[in-house]
Amino acid sequence: MRIENNKIDGRLGIVRVDSEGNQVRETHSFSDGPVADSLGADVTVLARIESGDFAGQIVGLREKNVSAFAFHEGIHDDFVIECVGWKNQR
């Protein structure tokens, strides 16, 4: 995979996948946030920018038991619970 640092800024709408496979729309803040592309076959996209100048940019992913997310603000209790749910599914 390739990570491009300092790519996105601002408060942006994202679509992410929860631990049950449902799409969830949220807004998160990014400050010089990275995006990912050129993903390997085993990588699952968990979050993308929904619209605007950065639409489609990947900001969350998982490969096996490792997850990575670009946003750093707005992480809430429900999202942390979902992360535990992903772990328990493995």
HTML snippet that shows the backbone in 3Dmol.js (N, CA, C, O; Angstrom):
<script src="https://3Dmol.org/build/3Dmol-min.js"></script>
<div id="view" style="width:600px;height:400px;position:relative"></div>
<script>
const pdb = `
ATOM      1  N   MET A   1       0.846  -1.175   0.000  1.00  0.00           N
ATOM      2  CA  MET A   1       0.000   0.000   0.000  1.00  0.00           C
ATOM      3  C   MET A   1       0.883   1.226   0.000  1.00  0.00           C
ATOM      4  O   MET A   1       2.051   1.173   0.384  1.00  0.00           O
ATOM      5  N   ARG A   2       0.313   2.317  -0.432  1.00  0.00           N
ATOM      6  CA  ARG A   2       1.032   3.589  -0.421  1.00  0.00           C
ATOM      7  C   ARG A   2       0.242   4.564   0.442  1.00  0.00           C
ATOM      8  O   ARG A   2      -0.981   4.653   0.334  1.00  0.00           O
ATOM      9  N   ILE A   3       0.943   5.287   1.292  1.00  0.00           N
ATOM     10  CA  ILE A   3       0.337   6.318   2.141  1.00  0.00           C
ATOM     11  C   ILE A   3       0.869   7.664   1.700  1.00  0.00           C
ATOM     12  O   ILE A   3       2.077   7.855   1.564  1.00  0.00           O
ATOM     13  N   GLU A   4      -0.041   8.596   1.477  1.00  0.00           N
ATOM     14  CA  GLU A   4       0.355   9.956   1.108  1.00  0.00           C
ATOM     15  C   GLU A   4       0.034  10.865   2.297  1.00  0.00           C
ATOM     16  O   GLU A   4      -1.134  11.089   2.617  1.00  0.00           O
ATOM     17  N   ASN A   5       1.059  11.376   2.937  1.00  0.00           N
ATOM     18  CA  ASN A   5       0.893  12.229   4.115  1.00  0.00           C
ATOM     19  C   ASN A   5       0.494  13.648   3.729  1.00  0.00           C
ATOM     20  O   ASN A   5       0.690  14.081   2.593  1.00  0.00           O
ATOM     21  N   ASN A   6      -0.074  14.363   4.708  1.00  0.00           N
ATOM     22  CA  ASN A   6      -0.420  15.780   4.556  1.00  0.00           C
ATOM     23  C   ASN A   6      -1.312  16.041   3.348  1.00  0.00           C
ATOM     24  O   ASN A   6      -1.133  17.032   2.640  1.00  0.00           O
ATOM     25  N   LYS A   7      -2.272  15.148   3.115  1.00  0.00           N
ATOM     26  CA  LYS A   7      -3.112  15.232   1.919  1.00  0.00           C
ATOM     27  C   LYS A   7      -4.432  15.963   2.166  1.00  0.00           C
ATOM     28  O   LYS A   7      -4.882  16.714   1.300  1.00  0.00           O
ATOM     29  N   ILE A   8      -5.061  15.764   3.318  1.00  0.00           N
ATOM     30  CA  ILE A   8      -6.398  16.311   3.533  1.00  0.00           C
ATOM     31  C   ILE A   8      -6.466  17.150   4.804  1.00  0.00           C
ATOM     32  O   ILE A   8      -5.818  16.857   5.809  1.00  0.00           O
ATOM     33  N   ASP A   9      -7.267  18.195   4.723  1.00  0.00           N
ATOM     34  CA  ASP A   9      -7.498  19.092   5.861  1.00  0.00           C
ATOM     35  C   ASP A   9      -8.964  19.463   5.917  1.00  0.00           C
ATOM     36  O   ASP A   9      -9.646  19.550   4.896  1.00  0.00           O
ATOM     37  N   GLY A  10      -9.430  19.678   7.132  1.00  0.00           N
ATOM     38  CA  GLY A  10     -10.767  20.209   7.317  1.00  0.00           C
ATOM     39  C   GLY A  10     -11.689  19.247   8.024  1.00  0.00           C
ATOM     40  O   GLY A  10     -11.318  18.130   8.383  1.00  0.00           O
ATOM     41  N   ARG A  11     -12.895  19.718   8.209  1.00  0.00           N
ATOM     42  CA  ARG A  11     -13.952  18.907   8.819  1.00  0.00           C
ATOM     43  C   ARG A  11     -14.735  18.308   7.653  1.00  0.00           C
ATOM     44  O   ARG A  11     -15.424  19.025   6.926  1.00  0.00           O
ATOM     45  N   LEU A  12     -14.625  16.989   7.479  1.00  0.00           N
ATOM     46  CA  LEU A  12     -15.141  16.336   6.281  1.00  0.00           C
ATOM     47  C   LEU A  12     -16.099  15.206   6.623  1.00  0.00           C
ATOM     48  O   LEU A  12     -15.964  14.546   7.653  1.00  0.00           O
ATOM     49  N   GLY A  13     -17.060  14.998   5.746  1.00  0.00           N
ATOM     50  CA  GLY A  13     -17.970  13.878   5.887  1.00  0.00           C
ATOM     51  C   GLY A  13     -17.311  12.607   5.391  1.00  0.00           C
ATOM     52  O   GLY A  13     -16.675  12.589   4.337  1.00  0.00           O
ATOM     53  N   ILE A  14     -17.470  11.547   6.165  1.00  0.00           N
ATOM     54  CA  ILE A  14     -16.932  10.258   5.752  1.00  0.00           C
ATOM     55  C   ILE A  14     -18.044   9.212   5.772  1.00  0.00           C
ATOM     56  O   ILE A  14     -19.071   9.385   6.428  1.00  0.00           O
ATOM     57  N   VAL A  15     -17.819   8.148   5.053  1.00  0.00           N
ATOM     58  CA  VAL A  15     -18.637   6.951   5.147  1.00  0.00           C
ATOM     59  C   VAL A  15     -17.704   5.860   5.639  1.00  0.00           C
ATOM     60  O   VAL A  15     -16.674   5.588   5.022  1.00  0.00           O
ATOM     61  N   ARG A  16     -18.066   5.237   6.750  1.00  0.00           N
ATOM     62  CA  ARG A  16     -17.244   4.152   7.266  1.00  0.00           C
ATOM     63  C   ARG A  16     -18.107   2.917   7.451  1.00  0.00           C
ATOM     64  O   ARG A  16     -19.335   2.996   7.487  1.00  0.00           O
ATOM     65  N   VAL A  17     -17.454   1.790   7.567  1.00  0.00           N
ATOM     66  CA  VAL A  17     -18.128   0.513   7.769  1.00  0.00           C
ATOM     67  C   VAL A  17     -18.039   0.153   9.243  1.00  0.00           C
ATOM     68  O   VAL A  17     -16.954   0.163   9.825  1.00  0.00           O
ATOM     69  N   ASP A  18     -19.191  -0.166   9.851  1.00  0.00           N
ATOM     70  CA  ASP A  18     -19.151  -0.562  11.256  1.00  0.00           C
ATOM     71  C   ASP A  18     -18.852  -2.055  11.372  1.00  0.00           C
ATOM     72  O   ASP A  18     -18.689  -2.736  10.359  1.00  0.00           O
ATOM     73  N   SER A  19     -18.779  -2.561  12.590  1.00  0.00           N
ATOM     74  CA  SER A  19     -18.372  -3.950  12.820  1.00  0.00           C
ATOM     75  C   SER A  19     -19.382  -4.963  12.282  1.00  0.00           C
ATOM     76  O   SER A  19     -19.067  -6.147  12.168  1.00  0.00           O
ATOM     77  N   GLU A  20     -20.597  -4.506  11.950  1.00  0.00           N
ATOM     78  CA  GLU A  20     -21.607  -5.400  11.370  1.00  0.00           C
ATOM     79  C   GLU A  20     -21.705  -5.251   9.859  1.00  0.00           C
ATOM     80  O   GLU A  20     -22.551  -5.884   9.227  1.00  0.00           O
ATOM     81  N   GLY A  21     -20.844  -4.417   9.274  1.00  0.00           N
ATOM     82  CA  GLY A  21     -20.839  -4.241   7.824  1.00  0.00           C
ATOM     83  C   GLY A  21     -21.762  -3.148   7.317  1.00  0.00           C
ATOM     84  O   GLY A  21     -21.921  -2.992   6.106  1.00  0.00           O
ATOM     85  N   ASN A  22     -22.373  -2.391   8.214  1.00  0.00           N
ATOM     86  CA  ASN A  22     -23.262  -1.292   7.821  1.00  0.00           C
ATOM     87  C   ASN A  22     -22.464  -0.032   7.514  1.00  0.00           C
ATOM     88  O   ASN A  22     -21.431   0.222   8.134  1.00  0.00           O
ATOM     89  N   GLN A  23     -22.947   0.758   6.555  1.00  0.00           N
ATOM     90  CA  GLN A  23     -22.314   2.051   6.277  1.00  0.00           C
ATOM     91  C   GLN A  23     -22.839   3.090   7.251  1.00  0.00           C
ATOM     92  O   GLN A  23     -24.046   3.215   7.457  1.00  0.00           O
ATOM     93  N   VAL A  24     -21.914   3.837   7.848  1.00  0.00           N
ATOM     94  CA  VAL A  24     -22.245   4.875   8.811  1.00  0.00           C
ATOM     95  C   VAL A  24     -21.675   6.191   8.283  1.00  0.00           C
ATOM     96  O   VAL A  24     -20.506   6.250   7.903  1.00  0.00           O
ATOM     97  N   ARG A  25     -22.490   7.244   8.258  1.00  0.00           N
ATOM     98  CA  ARG A  25     -22.015   8.556   7.823  1.00  0.00           C
ATOM     99  C   ARG A  25     -21.711   9.402   9.056  1.00  0.00           C
ATOM    100  O   ARG A  25     -22.522   9.508   9.977  1.00  0.00           O
ATOM    101  N   GLU A  26     -20.525   9.998   9.048  1.00  0.00           N
ATOM    102  CA  GLU A  26     -20.064  10.814  10.168  1.00  0.00           C
ATOM    103  C   GLU A  26     -19.280  11.999   9.626  1.00  0.00           C
ATOM    104  O   GLU A  26     -18.988  12.084   8.433  1.00  0.00           O
ATOM    105  N   THR A  27     -18.951  12.900  10.522  1.00  0.00           N
ATOM    106  CA  THR A  27     -18.074  14.018  10.198  1.00  0.00           C
ATOM    107  C   THR A  27     -16.886  13.962  11.139  1.00  0.00           C
ATOM    108  O   THR A  27     -17.046  13.801  12.349  1.00  0.00           O
ATOM    109  N   HIS A  28     -15.685  14.097  10.573  1.00  0.00           N
ATOM    110  CA  HIS A  28     -14.469  14.064  11.375  1.00  0.00           C
ATOM    111  C   HIS A  28     -13.538  15.177  10.935  1.00  0.00           C
ATOM    112  O   HIS A  28     -13.606  15.654   9.802  1.00  0.00           O
ATOM    113  N   SER A  29     -12.671  15.582  11.842  1.00  0.00           N
ATOM    114  CA  SER A  29     -11.682  16.611  11.544  1.00  0.00           C
ATOM    115  C   SER A  29     -10.362  15.964  11.144  1.00  0.00           C
ATOM    116  O   SER A  29      -9.933  14.963  11.718  1.00  0.00           O
ATOM    117  N   PHE A  30      -9.737  16.565  10.148  1.00  0.00           N
ATOM    118  CA  PHE A  30      -8.447  16.102   9.661  1.00  0.00           C
ATOM    119  C   PHE A  30      -7.491  17.288   9.673  1.00  0.00           C
ATOM    120  O   PHE A  30      -7.877  18.402   9.318  1.00  0.00           O
ATOM    121  N   SER A  31      -6.267  17.059  10.074  1.00  0.00           N
ATOM    122  CA  SER A  31      -5.244  18.090  10.041  1.00  0.00           C
ATOM    123  C   SER A  31      -4.014  17.486   9.378  1.00  0.00           C
ATOM    124  O   SER A  31      -3.302  16.679   9.976  1.00  0.00           O
ATOM    125  N   ASP A  32      -3.777  17.889   8.139  1.00  0.00           N
ATOM    126  CA  ASP A  32      -2.690  17.298   7.353  1.00  0.00           C
ATOM    127  C   ASP A  32      -2.784  15.772   7.380  1.00  0.00           C
ATOM    128  O   ASP A  32      -1.786  15.075   7.564  1.00  0.00           O
ATOM    129  N   GLY A  33      -3.998  15.274   7.193  1.00  0.00           N
ATOM    130  CA  GLY A  33      -4.243  13.842   7.290  1.00  0.00           C
ATOM    131  C   GLY A  33      -3.711  13.047   6.113  1.00  0.00           C
ATOM    132  O   GLY A  33      -3.665  13.541   4.986  1.00  0.00           O
ATOM    133  N   PRO A  34      -3.309  11.811   6.379  1.00  0.00           N
ATOM    134  CA  PRO A  34      -2.843  10.932   5.312  1.00  0.00           C
ATOM    135  C   PRO A  34      -4.006  10.228   4.626  1.00  0.00           C
ATOM    136  O   PRO A  34      -5.093  10.112   5.192  1.00  0.00           O
ATOM    137  N   VAL A  35      -3.773   9.763   3.411  1.00  0.00           N
ATOM    138  CA  VAL A  35      -4.713   8.910   2.697  1.00  0.00           C
ATOM    139  C   VAL A  35      -3.936   7.703   2.178  1.00  0.00           C
ATOM    140  O   VAL A  35      -2.713   7.745   2.048  1.00  0.00           O
ATOM    141  N   ALA A  36      -4.656   6.643   1.888  1.00  0.00           N
ATOM    142  CA  ALA A  36      -4.027   5.408   1.418  1.00  0.00           C
ATOM    143  C   ALA A  36      -4.519   5.088   0.014  1.00  0.00           C
ATOM    144  O   ALA A  36      -5.664   5.376  -0.335  1.00  0.00           O
ATOM    145  N   ASP A  37      -3.642   4.490  -0.788  1.00  0.00           N
ATOM    146  CA  ASP A  37      -4.042   3.949  -2.083  1.00  0.00           C
ATOM    147  C   ASP A  37      -3.108   2.804  -2.447  1.00  0.00           C
ATOM    148  O   ASP A  37      -2.243   2.427  -1.657  1.00  0.00           O
ATOM    149  N   SER A  38      -3.277   2.267  -3.613  1.00  0.00           N
ATOM    150  CA  SER A  38      -2.487   1.104  -4.050  1.00  0.00           C
ATOM    151  C   SER A  38      -2.550  -0.008  -3.006  1.00  0.00           C
ATOM    152  O   SER A  38      -1.525  -0.556  -2.601  1.00  0.00           O
ATOM    153  N   LEU A  39      -3.765  -0.328  -2.579  1.00  0.00           N
ATOM    154  CA  LEU A  39      -3.956  -1.303  -1.515  1.00  0.00           C
ATOM    155  C   LEU A  39      -3.710  -2.722  -2.006  1.00  0.00           C
ATOM    156  O   LEU A  39      -3.937  -3.041  -3.173  1.00  0.00           O
ATOM    157  N   GLY A  40      -3.242  -3.567  -1.094  1.00  0.00           N
ATOM    158  CA  GLY A  40      -3.067  -4.974  -1.395  1.00  0.00           C
ATOM    159  C   GLY A  40      -4.403  -5.699  -1.417  1.00  0.00           C
ATOM    160  O   GLY A  40      -5.425  -5.144  -1.012  1.00  0.00           O
ATOM    161  N   ALA A  41      -4.392  -6.920  -1.884  1.00  0.00           N
ATOM    162  CA  ALA A  41      -5.614  -7.710  -2.041  1.00  0.00           C
ATOM    163  C   ALA A  41      -6.291  -8.028  -0.707  1.00  0.00           C
ATOM    164  O   ALA A  41      -7.508  -8.213  -0.668  1.00  0.00           O
ATOM    165  N   ASP A  42      -5.531  -8.093   0.378  1.00  0.00           N
ATOM    166  CA  ASP A  42      -6.094  -8.460   1.678  1.00  0.00           C
ATOM    167  C   ASP A  42      -6.566  -7.273   2.507  1.00  0.00           C
ATOM    168  O   ASP A  42      -6.974  -7.449   3.655  1.00  0.00           O
ATOM    169  N   VAL A  43      -6.519  -6.081   1.952  1.00  0.00           N
ATOM    170  CA  VAL A  43      -6.897  -4.875   2.685  1.00  0.00           C
ATOM    171  C   VAL A  43      -8.380  -4.586   2.489  1.00  0.00           C
ATOM    172  O   VAL A  43      -8.889  -4.609   1.368  1.00  0.00           O
ATOM    173  N   THR A  44      -9.063  -4.315   3.598  1.00  0.00           N
ATOM    174  CA  THR A  44     -10.473  -3.928   3.576  1.00  0.00           C
ATOM    175  C   THR A  44     -10.570  -2.438   3.844  1.00  0.00           C
ATOM    176  O   THR A  44     -10.021  -1.955   4.834  1.00  0.00           O
ATOM    177  N   VAL A  45     -11.260  -1.699   2.981  1.00  0.00           N
ATOM    178  CA  VAL A  45     -11.470  -0.270   3.187  1.00  0.00           C
ATOM    179  C   VAL A  45     -12.585  -0.102   4.213  1.00  0.00           C
ATOM    180  O   VAL A  45     -13.681  -0.638   4.049  1.00  0.00           O
ATOM    181  N   LEU A  46     -12.294   0.649   5.273  1.00  0.00           N
ATOM    182  CA  LEU A  46     -13.260   0.878   6.341  1.00  0.00           C
ATOM    183  C   LEU A  46     -13.840   2.279   6.332  1.00  0.00           C
ATOM    184  O   LEU A  46     -14.919   2.493   6.884  1.00  0.00           O
ATOM    185  N   ALA A  47     -13.154   3.251   5.718  1.00  0.00           N
ATOM    186  CA  ALA A  47     -13.660   4.624   5.707  1.00  0.00           C
ATOM    187  C   ALA A  47     -13.120   5.378   4.502  1.00  0.00           C
ATOM    188  O   ALA A  47     -11.948   5.264   4.146  1.00  0.00           O
ATOM    189  N   ARG A  48     -14.017   6.162   3.877  1.00  0.00           N
ATOM    190  CA  ARG A  48     -13.673   7.014   2.734  1.00  0.00           C
ATOM    191  C   ARG A  48     -14.300   8.390   2.941  1.00  0.00           C
ATOM    192  O   ARG A  48     -15.323   8.533   3.611  1.00  0.00           O
ATOM    193  N   ILE A  49     -13.657   9.399   2.348  1.00  0.00           N
ATOM    194  CA  ILE A  49     -14.275  10.730   2.314  1.00  0.00           C
ATOM    195  C   ILE A  49     -15.483  10.636   1.395  1.00  0.00           C
ATOM    196  O   ILE A  49     -15.399  10.061   0.309  1.00  0.00           O
ATOM    197  N   GLU A  50     -16.608  11.198   1.828  1.00  0.00           N
ATOM    198  CA  GLU A  50     -17.863  11.028   1.095  1.00  0.00           C
ATOM    199  C   GLU A  50     -17.999  11.935  -0.117  1.00  0.00           C
ATOM    200  O   GLU A  50     -18.464  11.488  -1.166  1.00  0.00           O
ATOM    201  N   SER A  51     -17.603  13.200   0.001  1.00  0.00           N
ATOM    202  CA  SER A  51     -17.839  14.122  -1.121  1.00  0.00           C
ATOM    203  C   SER A  51     -16.844  15.277  -1.062  1.00  0.00           C
ATOM    204  O   SER A  51     -16.012  15.353  -0.157  1.00  0.00           O
ATOM    205  N   GLY A  52     -16.944  16.164  -2.034  1.00  0.00           N
ATOM    206  CA  GLY A  52     -16.086  17.345  -2.071  1.00  0.00           C
ATOM    207  C   GLY A  52     -14.762  17.076  -2.754  1.00  0.00           C
ATOM    208  O   GLY A  52     -14.608  16.102  -3.491  1.00  0.00           O
ATOM    209  N   ASP A  53     -13.812  17.954  -2.497  1.00  0.00           N
ATOM    210  CA  ASP A  53     -12.500  17.876  -3.153  1.00  0.00           C
ATOM    211  C   ASP A  53     -11.759  16.573  -2.865  1.00  0.00           C
ATOM    212  O   ASP A  53     -10.939  16.137  -3.674  1.00  0.00           O
ATOM    213  N   PHE A  54     -12.035  15.956  -1.739  1.00  0.00           N
ATOM    214  CA  PHE A  54     -11.314  14.744  -1.348  1.00  0.00           C
ATOM    215  C   PHE A  54     -12.168  13.481  -1.493  1.00  0.00           C
ATOM    216  O   PHE A  54     -11.803  12.429  -0.967  1.00  0.00           O
ATOM    217  N   ALA A  55     -13.281  13.571  -2.189  1.00  0.00           N
ATOM    218  CA  ALA A  55     -14.209  12.442  -2.321  1.00  0.00           C
ATOM    219  C   ALA A  55     -13.487  11.181  -2.777  1.00  0.00           C
ATOM    220  O   ALA A  55     -12.688  11.195  -3.714  1.00  0.00           O
ATOM    221  N   GLY A  56     -13.795  10.101  -2.089  1.00  0.00           N
ATOM    222  CA  GLY A  56     -13.247   8.806  -2.435  1.00  0.00           C
ATOM    223  C   GLY A  56     -11.913   8.480  -1.793  1.00  0.00           C
ATOM    224  O   GLY A  56     -11.467   7.334  -1.846  1.00  0.00           O
ATOM    225  N   GLN A  57     -11.264   9.470  -1.186  1.00  0.00           N
ATOM    226  CA  GLN A  57      -9.974   9.207  -0.547  1.00  0.00           C
ATOM    227  C   GLN A  57     -10.162   8.243   0.626  1.00  0.00           C
ATOM    228  O   GLN A  57     -11.096   8.391   1.414  1.00  0.00           O
ATOM    229  N   ILE A  58      -9.284   7.271   0.734  1.00  0.00           N
ATOM    230  CA  ILE A  58      -9.374   6.252   1.777  1.00  0.00           C
ATOM    231  C   ILE A  58      -8.717   6.775   3.053  1.00  0.00           C
ATOM    232  O   ILE A  58      -7.548   7.162   3.055  1.00  0.00           O
ATOM    233  N   VAL A  59      -9.497   6.779   4.142  1.00  0.00           N
ATOM    234  CA  VAL A  59      -8.999   7.278   5.427  1.00  0.00           C
ATOM    235  C   VAL A  59      -9.136   6.256   6.550  1.00  0.00           C
ATOM    236  O   VAL A  59      -8.880   6.572   7.712  1.00  0.00           O
ATOM    237  N   GLY A  60      -9.531   5.050   6.217  1.00  0.00           N
ATOM    238  CA  GLY A  60      -9.608   3.969   7.192  1.00  0.00           C
ATOM    239  C   GLY A  60      -9.494   2.631   6.493  1.00  0.00           C
ATOM    240  O   GLY A  60     -10.113   2.409   5.452  1.00  0.00           O
ATOM    241  N   LEU A  61      -8.703   1.739   7.067  1.00  0.00           N
ATOM    242  CA  LEU A  61      -8.529   0.423   6.441  1.00  0.00           C
ATOM    243  C   LEU A  61      -8.150  -0.609   7.482  1.00  0.00           C
ATOM    244  O   LEU A  61      -7.776  -0.293   8.611  1.00  0.00           O
ATOM    245  N   ARG A  62      -8.265  -1.866   7.052  1.00  0.00           N
ATOM    246  CA  ARG A  62      -7.895  -2.972   7.937  1.00  0.00           C
ATOM    247  C   ARG A  62      -7.243  -4.057   7.092  1.00  0.00           C
ATOM    248  O   ARG A  62      -7.693  -4.363   5.988  1.00  0.00           O
ATOM    249  N   GLU A  63      -6.181  -4.626   7.631  1.00  0.00           N
ATOM    250  CA  GLU A  63      -5.580  -5.820   7.053  1.00  0.00           C
ATOM    251  C   GLU A  63      -5.366  -6.808   8.189  1.00  0.00           C
ATOM    252  O   GLU A  63      -4.619  -6.541   9.130  1.00  0.00           O
ATOM    253  N   LYS A  64      -6.027  -7.943   8.089  1.00  0.00           N
ATOM    254  CA  LYS A  64      -6.017  -8.970   9.137  1.00  0.00           C
ATOM    255  C   LYS A  64      -6.437  -8.344  10.458  1.00  0.00           C
ATOM    256  O   LYS A  64      -7.585  -7.914  10.572  1.00  0.00           O
ATOM    257  N   ASN A  65      -5.576  -8.271  11.454  1.00  0.00           N
ATOM    258  CA  ASN A  65      -5.984  -7.742  12.761  1.00  0.00           C
ATOM    259  C   ASN A  65      -5.447  -6.342  13.041  1.00  0.00           C
ATOM    260  O   ASN A  65      -5.408  -5.910  14.193  1.00  0.00           O
ATOM    261  N   VAL A  66      -5.029  -5.628  11.984  1.00  0.00           N
ATOM    262  CA  VAL A  66      -4.508  -4.269  12.157  1.00  0.00           C
ATOM    263  C   VAL A  66      -5.426  -3.289  11.425  1.00  0.00           C
ATOM    264  O   VAL A  66      -5.714  -3.458  10.240  1.00  0.00           O
ATOM    265  N   SER A  67      -5.881  -2.266  12.148  1.00  0.00           N
ATOM    266  CA  SER A  67      -6.708  -1.209  11.558  1.00  0.00           C
ATOM    267  C   SER A  67      -5.963   0.113  11.644  1.00  0.00           C
ATOM    268  O   SER A  67      -5.205   0.348  12.586  1.00  0.00           O
ATOM    269  N   ALA A  68      -6.181   0.974  10.658  1.00  0.00           N
ATOM    270  CA  ALA A  68      -5.547   2.299  10.642  1.00  0.00           C
ATOM    271  C   ALA A  68      -6.556   3.319  10.155  1.00  0.00           C
ATOM    272  O   ALA A  68      -7.276   3.083   9.185  1.00  0.00           O
ATOM    273  N   PHE A  69      -6.605   4.462  10.840  1.00  0.00           N
ATOM    274  CA  PHE A  69      -7.525   5.538  10.486  1.00  0.00           C
ATOM    275  C   PHE A  69      -6.785   6.860  10.481  1.00  0.00           C
ATOM    276  O   PHE A  69      -5.907   7.089  11.313  1.00  0.00           O
ATOM    277  N   ALA A  70      -7.140   7.742   9.535  1.00  0.00           N
ATOM    278  CA  ALA A  70      -6.483   9.035   9.418  1.00  0.00           C
ATOM    279  C   ALA A  70      -7.076  10.079  10.350  1.00  0.00           C
ATOM    280  O   ALA A  70      -6.360  10.983  10.780  1.00  0.00           O
ATOM    281  N   PHE A  71      -8.346   9.986  10.672  1.00  0.00           N
ATOM    282  CA  PHE A  71      -8.949  11.035  11.487  1.00  0.00           C
ATOM    283  C   PHE A  71      -8.597  10.863  12.942  1.00  0.00           C
ATOM    284  O   PHE A  71      -8.423   9.744  13.425  1.00  0.00           O
ATOM    285  N   HIS A  72      -8.493  11.971  13.635  1.00  0.00           N
ATOM    286  CA  HIS A  72      -8.051  11.890  15.033  1.00  0.00           C
ATOM    287  C   HIS A  72      -9.007  12.561  15.991  1.00  0.00           C
ATOM    288  O   HIS A  72      -8.862  12.412  17.204  1.00  0.00           O
ATOM    289  N   GLU A  73      -9.977  13.292  15.486  1.00  0.00           N
ATOM    290  CA  GLU A  73     -10.972  13.907  16.365  1.00  0.00           C
ATOM    291  C   GLU A  73     -12.320  13.248  16.107  1.00  0.00           C
ATOM    292  O   GLU A  73     -12.561  12.719  15.021  1.00  0.00           O
ATOM    293  N   GLY A  74     -13.180  13.279  17.086  1.00  0.00           N
ATOM    294  CA  GLY A  74     -14.528  12.767  16.897  1.00  0.00           C
ATOM    295  C   GLY A  74     -14.662  11.276  17.143  1.00  0.00           C
ATOM    296  O   GLY A  74     -15.741  10.718  16.946  1.00  0.00           O
ATOM    297  N   ILE A  75     -13.588  10.615  17.569  1.00  0.00           N
ATOM    298  CA  ILE A  75     -13.721   9.207  17.900  1.00  0.00           C
ATOM    299  C   ILE A  75     -14.625   9.133  19.136  1.00  0.00           C
ATOM    300  O   ILE A  75     -14.344   9.749  20.164  1.00  0.00           O
ATOM    301  N   HIS A  76     -15.686   8.387  19.016  1.00  0.00           N
ATOM    302  CA  HIS A  76     -16.657   8.358  20.103  1.00  0.00           C
ATOM    303  C   HIS A  76     -16.770   6.944  20.667  1.00  0.00           C
ATOM    304  O   HIS A  76     -16.207   5.998  20.117  1.00  0.00           O
ATOM    305  N   ASP A  77     -17.494   6.814  21.754  1.00  0.00           N
ATOM    306  CA  ASP A  77     -17.612   5.538  22.462  1.00  0.00           C
ATOM    307  C   ASP A  77     -18.125   4.417  21.567  1.00  0.00           C
ATOM    308  O   ASP A  77     -17.610   3.300  21.619  1.00  0.00           O
ATOM    309  N   ASP A  78     -19.148   4.706  20.734  1.00  0.00           N
ATOM    310  CA  ASP A  78     -19.706   3.664  19.878  1.00  0.00           C
ATOM    311  C   ASP A  78     -18.658   3.120  18.917  1.00  0.00           C
ATOM    312  O   ASP A  78     -18.625   1.919  18.651  1.00  0.00           O
ATOM    313  N   PHE A  79     -17.807   3.989  18.396  1.00  0.00           N
ATOM    314  CA  PHE A  79     -16.778   3.554  17.469  1.00  0.00           C
ATOM    315  C   PHE A  79     -15.747   2.662  18.175  1.00  0.00           C
ATOM    316  O   PHE A  79     -15.313   1.655  17.615  1.00  0.00           O
ATOM    317  N   VAL A  80     -15.363   3.025  19.380  1.00  0.00           N
ATOM    318  CA  VAL A  80     -14.421   2.202  20.146  1.00  0.00           C
ATOM    319  C   VAL A  80     -15.040   0.830  20.427  1.00  0.00           C
ATOM    320  O   VAL A  80     -14.355  -0.189  20.342  1.00  0.00           O
ATOM    321  N   ILE A  81     -16.318   0.803  20.758  1.00  0.00           N
ATOM    322  CA  ILE A  81     -17.010  -0.471  20.979  1.00  0.00           C
ATOM    323  C   ILE A  81     -16.982  -1.319  19.710  1.00  0.00           C
ATOM    324  O   ILE A  81     -16.798  -2.534  19.779  1.00  0.00           O
ATOM    325  N   GLU A  82     -17.164  -0.684  18.551  1.00  0.00           N
ATOM    326  CA  GLU A  82     -17.099  -1.422  17.291  1.00  0.00           C
ATOM    327  C   GLU A  82     -15.710  -2.002  17.067  1.00  0.00           C
ATOM    328  O   GLU A  82     -15.584  -3.122  16.572  1.00  0.00           O
ATOM    329  N   CYS A  83     -14.680  -1.269  17.420  1.00  0.00           N
ATOM    330  CA  CYS A  83     -13.313  -1.798  17.278  1.00  0.00           C
ATOM    331  C   CYS A  83     -13.138  -3.052  18.115  1.00  0.00           C
ATOM    332  O   CYS A  83     -12.508  -4.013  17.672  1.00  0.00           O
ATOM    333  N   VAL A  84     -13.688  -3.049  19.315  1.00  0.00           N
ATOM    334  CA  VAL A  84     -13.638  -4.243  20.161  1.00  0.00           C
ATOM    335  C   VAL A  84     -14.418  -5.372  19.495  1.00  0.00           C
ATOM    336  O   VAL A  84     -14.005  -6.531  19.546  1.00  0.00           O
ATOM    337  N   GLY A  85     -15.548  -5.032  18.869  1.00  0.00           N
ATOM    338  CA  GLY A  85     -16.338  -6.039  18.157  1.00  0.00           C
ATOM    339  C   GLY A  85     -15.548  -6.673  17.028  1.00  0.00           C
ATOM    340  O   GLY A  85     -15.603  -7.889  16.841  1.00  0.00           O
ATOM    341  N   TRP A  86     -14.805  -5.858  16.266  1.00  0.00           N
ATOM    342  CA  TRP A  86     -13.965  -6.413  15.187  1.00  0.00           C
ATOM    343  C   TRP A  86     -12.946  -7.380  15.769  1.00  0.00           C
ATOM    344  O   TRP A  86     -12.714  -8.462  15.231  1.00  0.00           O
ATOM    345  N   LYS A  87     -12.340  -6.966  16.886  1.00  0.00           N
ATOM    346  CA  LYS A  87     -11.322  -7.825  17.507  1.00  0.00           C
ATOM    347  C   LYS A  87     -11.936  -9.156  17.920  1.00  0.00           C
ATOM    348  O   LYS A  87     -11.327 -10.208  17.725  1.00  0.00           O
ATOM    349  N   ASN A  88     -13.132  -9.117  18.488  1.00  0.00           N
ATOM    350  CA  ASN A  88     -13.767 -10.338  18.970  1.00  0.00           C
ATOM    351  C   ASN A  88     -14.220 -11.253  17.843  1.00  0.00           C
ATOM    352  O   ASN A  88     -14.452 -12.440  18.070  1.00  0.00           O
ATOM    353  N   GLN A  89     -14.352 -10.716  16.621  1.00  0.00           N
ATOM    354  CA  GLN A  89     -14.748 -11.538  15.475  1.00  0.00           C
ATOM    355  C   GLN A  89     -13.582 -12.355  14.943  1.00  0.00           C
ATOM    356  O   GLN A  89     -13.790 -13.268  14.145  1.00  0.00           O
ATOM    357  N   ARG A  90     -12.396 -12.057  15.354  1.00  0.00           N
ATOM    358  CA  ARG A  90     -11.198 -12.731  14.817  1.00  0.00           C
ATOM    359  C   ARG A  90     -10.853 -13.964  15.621  1.00  0.00           C
ATOM    360  O   ARG A  90      -9.878 -14.649  15.311  1.00  0.00           O
TER     361      ARG A  90
END
`;
const viewer = $3Dmol.createViewer("view");
viewer.addModel(pdb, "pdb");
viewer.setStyle({}, {cartoon: {color: "spectrum"}});
viewer.zoomTo();
viewer.render();
</script>
